[in-house]
Amino acid sequence: MTPYEQVLAELPAEIVVNDKDIINGYTTDFRKKYTGESPALLRPRSTEEVTSIVKLCTLHSVALVPVGGNTGYCGGATPDVSGQQLLISLQRMNKIREVDADNLSITVDAGCILAEIHEAAEQENLMFPLSLGSQQSCQIGGNISTNAGGVSAVRYGITRDLVLGLEVVLPDGQVLSNLSPLRKDNRGYALHQLLIGAEGSLGIVTGASLRLFLPAASRVTAFLAINEISDLMPLLAKAQRYTGEAVTSFEYISGASLDLLFASKPELRRPIQTPSEHFVLIEAASSSPVLGLDQAIEAFFEDGMSGETIVDGVIATSEQQRQDFWNLREHIPEGEVLNGGSVKHDVSVRISDMARFIELGSDLVHRYGQGARLSVYGHVGDGNVHFNVLAPEGAESPAYLDEVSAKVSPCIYDLVAKLDGSFSAEYGLGQDKLPLDQIYGDPLKRHLMGKIKDVLDPNKVMNPGKVVGSQICDLS
Ligand SMILES: Cc1cc2nc3c(=O)[nH]c(=O)nc-3n(C[C@H](O)[C@H](O)[C@H](O)COP(=O)(O)OP(=O)(O)OC[C@H]3O[C@@H](n4cnc5c(N)ncnc54)[C@H](O)[C@@H]3O)c2cc1C
């Protein structure tokens, strides 16, 4: 028997899926960039069953690849091509364990879909703010393991800021658990923080305690056309001052991204007819019904119009109109796909450098991109932008993108490095960004990550080949 066959033979048959059609649903990543092979998908029903699986895999040195909703953008949940790695999904561990209104917290199984956590909080008239375009299918275990960002981070922070405690099955089978609503707990290292963003390389997250907030009692959403890219971030600062920091989302959408979308989906309607190269979707919310948010946003809007920062804009007057604005934002990636796909750069720079990055990066693409088209959009309120390059209209996309990305991507990443930014703002490293980490990453950080991996997972069972690579970085 091979080592993985030994593991499978010792597990209860009800948690082992051998059906190739089902397994194949998990062996290609969301972007269809990576395809691996796996002999089985394990679907435990409890933390105890996860423990048994992990112990057996460590005993027999069989690699285990955790998969959540498989919406990740870096191939982190895709097994390699050896056909020896087992997949583990927590889809059957999807219970809301407790909503604790007194402590503004919720404790959940890691297999819960993000949208289900939103619903559970709403039923108690509370709110969990993590919000992503993939929320109907991504799992909180995946969100935690990628330290997901999303559209509300400008106000509520990223996943790291929303997790109070975790339950994790470590590679040796021990269960590290601090599922507690405590806001303050300084008893030594915050070990659960180490697991956030670890992409399954240090253990399996089986449960989480998360922060809840009061829901919005008033909310204003506006779609704005702005004059110049240099107006972008001062506009955020202004909006924050006018609304008393009530801004929850500040999303940039380039005119080019919108044009791509409307060219491929003519049924969608433009919220603003005035032509512009730059648009902003801004949302502000308050849990206080007495704040006067409407008046604050209107005053901000008038100030922006009179200062010629805002060229045109529309404030949503109904929930339907608000949804329409968000619908446009969420469909931007689809617009790229329908136009032949793109080479993606998910980067971050200081908020104060955002406009400069977009300008300089666009110049680079125009200079070296041989007619490439650009689609730039994203969570600029957090200094994070998706800077994506498309083939010229009518060009053979895949071949063109391969050729051009080899020339243009290094220029873009060099620019990000010069601005002291990050080549991976919110999607993680997975297997996709490991080569970039070799070039732009900090060798000491990589060395320490390798050491930590070595201590916790000496047999290299947990998601090998992702995040830390396969070898400890040599500092000599
Ligand atoms: C339309 C769309 C919009 C998106 N928008 C955003 C966005 O705004 N912000 C953002 O940050 N991301 C975004 N993403 C990317 C993606 O949704 C996130 O990275 C998400 O957090 C991944 O969750 P998942 O459950 O799909 O994880 P998967 O893709 O299944 O896995 C991701 C990683 O986590 C590991 N993992 C999964 N579950 C566990 C577990 N229980 N224990 C240990 N490791 C685990 C996997 O091994 C893998 O390394 C978007 C994706 C799509 C398709």
The ligand as an ORCA input file, in Angstrom:
! r2SCAN-3c Opt
* xyz 0 1
  C     -15.398     37.196     -7.448
  C     -14.286     37.172     -6.424
  C     -14.064     38.297     -5.641
  C     -13.030     38.279     -4.693
  N     -12.836     39.398     -3.919
  C     -11.871     39.391     -2.985
  C     -11.648     40.540     -2.165
  O     -12.284     41.575     -2.305
  N     -10.700     40.458     -1.211
  C      -9.951     39.318     -1.020
  O      -9.107     39.297     -0.113
  N     -10.129     38.225     -1.790
  C     -11.064     38.236     -2.757
  N     -11.244     37.128     -3.549
  C     -10.371     35.941     -3.377
  C     -10.956     34.843     -2.457
  O     -12.353     34.861     -2.461
  C     -10.409     34.985     -1.040
  O      -9.020     34.749     -1.044
  C     -11.080     34.037     -0.026
  O     -10.703     34.423      1.276
  C     -10.746     32.564     -0.248
  O     -11.642     31.779      0.522
  P     -11.992     30.258      0.088
  O     -12.875     29.688      1.126
  O     -12.493     30.216     -1.287
  O     -10.546     29.603      0.195
  P      -9.804     28.626     -0.838
  O      -9.581     29.321     -2.130
  O     -10.473     27.319     -0.883
  O      -8.402     28.473     -0.063
  C      -7.557     29.559      0.108
  C      -6.357     29.124      0.980
  O      -6.781     28.865      2.308
  C      -6.486     27.497      2.672
  N      -7.613     27.051      3.492
  C      -8.918     27.011      3.154
  N      -9.655     26.588      4.206
  C      -8.794     26.351      5.218
  C      -8.934     25.900      6.573
  N     -10.126     25.618      7.101
  N      -7.816     25.768      7.334
  C      -6.581     26.041      6.820
  N      -6.400     26.461      5.552
  C      -7.490     26.638      4.769
  C      -6.294     26.769      1.374
  O      -5.410     25.660      1.517
  C      -5.687     27.853      0.505
  O      -4.300     27.951      0.739
  C     -12.238     37.124     -4.535
  C     -12.464     35.994     -5.330
  C     -13.466     36.018     -6.274
  C     -13.696     34.789     -7.099
*
